[in-house]
Amino acid sequence: MSKQSKTVLLPGQGKLLNVLGEQVKLARLRRNLSAEQLAERAGIARTTLLRLEHGDGGAALSTLVKTLFVLGLEQDILLIAKDDLMGYRMQDLGLLTKKRARSKNAK
């Protein structure tokens, strides 16, 4: 009996992975590819592809990249965190904080 560990995710993370998996599956179906055909072209096992399509958090990032490449969507991976609005805001707040000049009375 093999042991398979279930990846523990926060509720929001699980939902995101399910949406991502569904999008990959729809992209595959739009191209009239079977799961077996896509898996073979991506060099992964069919069960691995199905795990990705079902939003399994244990699926490797390389599996996603290989799959997107075969689907012609590899450039989509570069859009992740491209426009980091929160990061920019945090950085700007730090840049806007001015240091006070020394007091004239200080020696």
MOFEN-V521676 format. One record per backbone hydrogen bond with DSSP energy under -0.5 kcal/mol. NH is the residue of the N-H (numbers start at 1). CO is the residue of the C=O. E is the energy in kcal/mol with one decimal. If there is no record, write none. Layout:
[[NH,CO,E] [NH,CO,E]]
//
This chain:
[[4,2,-0.6] [5,3,-0.5] [7,5,-0.5] [9,7,-0.5] [13,10,-0.6] [14,10,-2.0] [15,11,-1.8] [16,12,-2.0] [17,13,-2.4] [18,14,-2.1] [19,15,-2.3] [20,16,-2.7] [21,17,-2.7] [22,18,-2.2] [23,19,-2.3] [24,20,-2.2] [25,21,-2.4] [26,22,-2.6] [27,23,-2.2] [28,24,-2.2] [29,25,-2.6] [30,26,-2.5] [31,27,-1.0] [32,29,-1.7] [33,28,-2.1] [38,34,-2.4] [39,35,-2.4] [40,36,-2.3] [41,37,-2.3] [42,38,-2.1] [43,39,-0.9] [43,40,-0.6] [44,39,-2.5] [49,45,-2.0] [50,46,-2.4] [51,47,-1.9] [52,48,-2.0] [53,49,-2.7] [54,50,-1.5] [55,52,-1.6] [56,51,-2.8] [59,56,-1.5] [63,60,-0.5] [64,60,-1.4] [65,61,-2.4] [66,62,-2.6] [67,63,-2.2] [68,64,-2.9] [69,65,-2.3] [70,66,-1.9] [71,67,-1.9] [72,68,-0.6] [72,69,-1.1] [73,68,-3.3] [74,68,-0.6] [76,73,-1.7] [77,74,-1.0] [78,75,-1.2] [79,76,-1.5] [80,77,-1.0] [82,79,-1.7] [84,82,-0.9] [85,83,-1.8] [88,84,-2.6] [89,85,-2.4] [90,86,-2.6] [91,87,-2.4] [92,88,-2.8] [93,89,-2.4] [94,90,-1.6] [95,91,-1.8] [96,92,-2.1] [97,93,-1.0] [98,96,-0.6] [106,103,-0.8]]
//
